[in-house]
Amino acid sequence: MKTERHIDWGTEYPVINWKGYDWQLDAEGHRKIHPYHPNEYYDDTAVRRNSGCIDLIIKDNPAEVSHWNGKTYESRFGRGMLYSVQGTFSYGTYVLKCKFPKGKYVEPAFWLSSDDSWPPEIDIFEGYAGWLGGYNQIPKRRIESNCHFHVYDDELMEAVKEHEDCGGKGCSWGTIKDPFAVNEYKLVWTPDRIDIYYNNKRVRSFTEWEWPDLYVDLEEHPKMHVIINTGLRKEYLDNYKVFDNNPAFCPKFQLVDFTYEPLKSTPLK
């Protein structure tokens, strides 16, 4: 592996404007790499404008990448990310129109993360491609929604462990017939309810009375960053040979449109 770049948290990536918002091309605090899967990093050259769209790609682009933890990693795969510079998104409606990437074990995602804490996190979708590059897991598609939150109640903790709806939940087969076409993914977030829609069909709801601890977190930390990224499923990273077999491989996650409409009359804390 030939390393051509050295990157750390002091390396400045450009901030781009898309759909009226400023986006940095790495994670919070200009973190370029996640220590739990260090073989891929956020790469500014993996974000490309394409007419009015943004393409987030994955590329074979080895780099030496340093982290806040003081460690430096030899990382191979660059991946594209948009991370909203504004951390003041909150209640309202979020819509992303996009085409999923096709490629073995790729993982596109559209999510919100708190401005000052983790959790809470709201995942509108996380896509998990399989070994043929598709998202097919009959009768479900591996395009999942999720929420992450602290659990403060012991009884609820037991319910979380046992209740399958608490974690990632795949959408039904018919909801997204062709992930590689333009589809619409929407979050409607209000002070007592979260609804997630795929192509205007509601696929998931979280309510204050069903998930009280989630709403404790959201009420304490209601300001969010919007994050859109692609990557490789971390369980396959260490033995990922696709670029060796096909150097021209370049899975493209195309972002066609993004809109946010805040919920009026609900002040931010």
JOLIN-V766120 format. One line per field, one symbol per residue. burial: 1 if it has 9 or more other C-alpha atoms within 8 Angstrom, else 0. A space follows every 10 residues. Layout:
burial = ???
This chain:
burial = 0010001110 0000000000 1111111001 1111001111 1111011100 0011111111 1111111000 0011111111 1111101011 1111111111 1111111111 1111100011 1111111111 0011110001 1111111111 1000011001 0000000111 1110110010 0111111111 0011111110 0110111100 1111101100 1111111111 1110011000 0110000000 1111111110 011000000
